């Protein structure tokens, strides 16, 4: 497959084609380098007997879903992406109400779907890298009230949920830099101010993981995603050495 053919599925934010831009071609060559470096790499076992479980998280509009998709395309069958449970639930017709008791119910549903999605994929593909688009800890940031109440309601603890993951990559929201977070996710409803607030709450809980990496906001979405892919490459390599 040529670089041009490979890029046909991607568009720039202004609607242009990746394949028409030398900078974007350079970006794909970088992705090819990631594949060459990781294609034959043995992966580590974590405590749950899964080869490697990494969560991508961050405030709305951070680019984590795009990064996960591009990493999966490069690595192919060595990666399985666990989709975002909240998006699946809301796009499937789950009601969204703002009453407090309804917010509690929503987060409980998301938590259990997320946890079981991960466990199903882990059982089905035990030899693959599990790349989770958000994780079970995210609900603490969306929970009405203090985050401790979320874990109590789920019958678990922050420490227990963090231990499910070998590493965490936090994609800072574009809203932190004052940029729009509009994208292709119809389930996203947050304002810029809400996105910034959620970004801070999510970072507060996830940063307690012992292997936590941040992909900071960058005015260039392309550069941000390239850096995110590089972090993923480094994380898998470092986990392998442990």
Secondary structure, 3 states (H helix, E strand, C coil): CCHHHHHCCCECCCCCEHHHCHHHHHHHHHHHHHHHHHCCCCCCCCCCCCCEEEEEECCCCCCHHHHHHHHHHHHHHHEEEECCHHHHHHHCCCCCCCCHHHHHHHHHHHHHHHHHHHHHHHHHCCCCEEEEECCCCCHHHHCCCCHHHHHHHHCCCHHHHHCCCCEEEEECCHHHHCCCCCCCCCCCCCCHHHHHHHHHHHHHHHCCCCCEEEECCCCCHHHHHHHHHHHHHHHHHHHHHC
